Amino acid sequence: MENLIVFTNYSHTIPFVLGLFGKENLEYLSEFDENAFRESKYQIFYHKNLNSKIYFFNDEIDFLNQPDEFFNKFNIKLIFVDCFGKNIKFINDKLNTISNHKKCFTWHYGEVFAKNVLDLIKDNNYDFIMSASKRPELENDNNFYYEALSTFRYYRYYIGYYYLEDLIKNIELPKYDVNKSKIFSYTRIGKNSSWRNDIINSINGLSDMMESKNSANDAYDLLYPKYKHFEAIHDYLYCNFNIVFETIDYRNNIEYFITEKTYKALFFGKPILLVAAPNMLNYLKNKGFYLINFDFMPNIDNSNDVVKSIDNFTKWINSTSDIDIENRYNSMLETSIKNRKLLLDYLNDYSESEQIFKKLLNI
């Protein structure tokens, strides 16, 4: 008897599930026709190892309108639902009519797992919570699974870099280019991210040798932001040192998470300094990723140490000859290219994901 895994809204869950289990391990069962797709109420995949059909409903209303008899013909049902929509009461009523189900929640977007969401989750009595964002209040909950890198599984498909993996392997990484700025960085400044400028301005000599680029400059960039990820292919491949500013304030060592900014930097395998919460830097280091912050600050224990690593790097590069910078960069490049392999090894290993879902499905 087949199991069933349900997502009540597929706008952001399809890329996450593809990353979670591997596109190659999922059989697409829906009719592939553009008109049929536009009119469809759900998309269907099948995972052989889990003996499970996976239904992605177009929206919560389509889920609510699906007859109870449909759900109850399956064995175990894992139903992933949000807890903050206007339909939550109706969804909970619907779940009461579905036998042998587990109510699940996933937070894989690379965003703050905010406290107001936490309160809603506690009110909704989830059987399983899967998160890529830190939420300390849930860490002792047996139903809570936290894996910071799992957001990479989402971004792999969401921004389309899955289709670049074979291409990038055949592109030789450029070595140090004396005709380019020594440092590159995306430094888009929003109302809650002026701290990026504060760091740049606080470090003597940093801005003078840095090419600073805004990732959004006009209406096109704001309306079609996903295409900007392809601009990064050139910028990340053909820069020298890259300072990557993560989304969340690096001083927030409680609610941190990783986004596509770090994903892309590791994917292209160039030498990077990462400005993120110190716990996140150490987490990535312990996973085997090479961040050159630690070459200039071996122990990063707090937010001041994060800035100090950039400051020490800046002092080194401002007091060193061009030939020595070039030689050291090229040496770092030999190490940083391994970040890509480590990232892809992680993304292509689905064993832990399958084990988690097998446990939930009592397999």
N, C-alpha and C positions, 0 to 999 in steps of 0.2 A: 504494500500500500504506500503510495507516494506521500511525501511530506510537502508542505507549502510554506514558502517564505514570501511575505507581502510587504511592499512599501506603498504607502498611501499617497505618495506624490513622487513622480519620477524626475522632476526637473534637475535635481542634483544627486539623486541616488544611483542612477544608472552608471555614471563614471566611477563612483565609489565602489560599487559591487563588481564592476569589471576589474578594477584594481585589486579588490579583495580576493577574488577567486581566479583571475586571469581570463582574458577574453577567449583564449584558446581552450579553456576548460568549460565554457558555457555554450550550450546549443541554443540558437535563436529559433523559437517556435512560432512567433507571430508571422503573419503574412507580410512580406516585404514589398510593399507597394506604397508610393508616396501618398496617393489619395486615401488609401486604407489607413495609413499611419495617421494622417491628419484627423481622421474621423474616429480613430480607435479610442477606447476607454482604458485600455491597458496594453502593456507589452509583456511578452512571456519569454522567459529563458528556462533552460533546464540544466541542473548540475548533477551529473551522473554519480559522483562519489557521495553526494549527500542524498541521492534519490529524491531530489526536491525540484518542484517547479517554483520559479521565482516570478511573481507577478508585480509589475510596476504599474500602479494605477495612475491615470492621467491627473487626477486630483482626488481630494477626499470625498467629494460628492459621488464620484464613480465608485469608489470603494463602498460607500454607504448604500448605494443602490444595488450592489451585487447581492443576489439572494443568499440567505443563510445556508441553503442546501448546497450551494457551490462549495463553501468553505468546509462544511462538515463531511464532505466525501473524502477529504484528505486525512492523513494520520495526525501528525503533530503540525501545528501552525505557529510560525514565528511571525508576528505582525508588528512591523515597525511603524510607529505613529508619533507625530509631534504632540507636544503637550500645551502649546500656546496658541493654537488656532481657534477660530470661532466655533468650530465643529466638534471640539473635544468631548462635550457632553454626549452628543449623538454617537460619536465613535465609541465611547465607553459603554453606552447602551447596546451598541452593535456587538461589541466584544462579549457582552454577557450572553449573547445568543450563540456564540461560536464555541464549540466544545474543544477541549484539549489544546488550548492555545497558550502562547507566552507573549506577553506584551513587552515590546522592545523599543529602544530609542538609540539613535546614533547621532553623534556630533563630530563630524569629520571635516568641517569646512575651513579650518584654519582661521577661526575667530574666537573671541573670548567666550568661554563658557560662563556666562554672566550669572550673578547670584540670583537674579529674578527668575532665570530659567531653572536654577537649582531648586528654588522653592516650588515651582510648578511640577518639577519632576517628583519631588517628595510627595506631593499631593496626589500623584497619579499612579503610585505603586507599580513601578516597572519591574519586570522579572529580569531584565538584562539591559545594561546601559554601556554603550561603546563610545569612547571618546578619544579624540586626538589632542584635546586641550586639557590643560591641567585644571583640576578642581579638587583641592585638598580635602574638602568636607566629605567627598565620596570615596576616598581612597581605601577606607576600611570596610566598605560595603562589598560583600561577597558577590554581588550582582554587577559590580562596576569593573569594566575592563579598560585600562588606559594604555595606549601605545602612541607616543608622540609622532613616530615616523609614519603612522597609518595615513596621515593627511597626504603623504607623498603618493599613496596609492590612488587617492582621489585626483590629485593634480596631474598624474601621469596621463589620464584620459581627458580630464576636464579642459586642459589647455592644449591637448593634442600632441604632446611630446613623445607619446608612445610611437608615433609614426616617424619620429626622427632618430630613433635608437639605432637602426641599421645604418642610416646615413652618417650619423656623427662618428661612428666607429671608423669610417673611411676618411675622415677629415683629420689631417695632421694638425695638432695644436700648435699655433704660432708661438715662437719663442719671443723673448723680450724685444720690443720694437722701440728703438731709440727715437724714432720720429713721432711717437705718440706720447701723451701725458703719462707720467709715471703711475698715476692712480686714476681709476675711473669709479664713478658711483652714481646710482640713481638716488636722487635726494628730493623727491617730491615732498613738498611741505603742505600739510593740511592743518586744520585748526587744532588737532590733537597731537600733532607730530612735529612741533617746532623744536623739540629736543634734538632732532637730527642736526639742524642748523646750530644749535647750542654747542653740540660736540665739535662740529667742524670749526666753529669760530673760537672755541676754547683752546684748541691745539695749535700752537705756534708753527706756522709754515705749512700747514696741511692744505688749506684752500689754494695756495699759490701753485701747487703742482698737481692739482686734481681737476680732471674734467668732470664737471657736475652736470647731470642730465635729468630733466624732469620727464617722468614717464607719461604725463598727460599734459598736452599743450593746447588742445582746441576741442571743438565739439565732436569731431570724428573720434578722437581718443576716448572721450567720455561715453559716447554712444556705442562704440564697438571695442570695448576694452580687451577682449580676448585676442584681437589681432596684435595688440602691443606685445604679447608674449613672443611673437616672431621677430619683432624688432630686437628683442634681447638676444636672439641667436647671434647676430652680428656684434652687438655691443659686448656680450660676455665672451665670445670667442676671440675677438681681436683687440681686447684691451690688455693692459699690463696688469698691475695689481688691482684687485676689485674690492672695494669696501661695500659690504652688503648690509644695509640697514633693514632689520626685520620690522614687521608691521607694529607690533606692540612695543610700548616703551620698555627699554632694556632694564629699567629700574623695577619693573613689575616682576618679581621673582616668585609670584604666587599663581598667577593666571596665564602663564606663558604658553605659547604654541608656536608651531613652525608653519610657514606659508610657502607659496610658490617661489618667493624670493630666494630662500635657501635651497629649495629643490633645484631651481635652474642653475644656481651657482655650483652645486655639487654635480649636476648633470654634465656641465661643460668641462669640468675638471681643471679649471684654471686656479692659480693661487688666490685665496680670498681671506679677508678679515671680516668677521661677522660681528655686527653690533646687535646683541640680543641679551636676554636675561642670562646671568652667569650660570644658573643651573642648566639652562639649555645648551650653552657652550660646552659645559662639562659632560652633559648627556651625549652630545654628538661626538666629543672626543673619546668617551668611553665605548662608544659604538664603533670606533676605529676610524672616524673621519678626520681628515687633516685640515685644521684651521691654523693659519699662521699667527693668529693671536698668541698662541701658546709658545711660539718661538721667541716672542718678545715679552711675555709675561707668563712664566711657567705655571704659576698658581693663580687662578682667577676665582676668587671667593665671593666677590661682591661687585656691585655696579661700578664702583670707582676703579676696580681692577680692569673692567672691560675697557673703560676710557684710557686707562694707563697703558694697556696693550697697544692701542692705536697711537698714543703719544710716543711710546718707546719706538714703535715702528717708524713714525714720522721723524724722530730725532736721528734714527739710523740712516734713513734714506737721504736726509738733508746733510749728513756729514760723511757720506760715502761717495767714492768716485763712480762715474757712470759704468765703467767696466766691471767694478765689483758688484754693483747693483744688478747688472745684466747677468753676471755669472751666478749670483745667488738666486735670482729669479728663475733662471733656467734649471737650477738644481731643485728649487721648490716645485717647479712644474713637473718634474719627474715623480715627485711624491703626490702632488695634488691630483694627477690624472687617475690615481687609484681610487679617488672619491667616486668617480663615475662607476667603476666596476663594483665597488661596495654598494652603491645605491641600486644598481641594476640587479645585483645578487639578492638584495633584500626584496625588491619589487617582484622578482621572479620566483620567490619562495613562498608558496601558498600553504605550507604545511600547518602553520600556527592558525591561520584563518579557518582552515578546514577542521582542525581539531576543536576549536572553539564552537563551531556550529554543529559538529557531530555531538558534542556534549549537550548542547541545547536541544538537539533533536533525539537524544537518547540512543544514538547509534553506537 
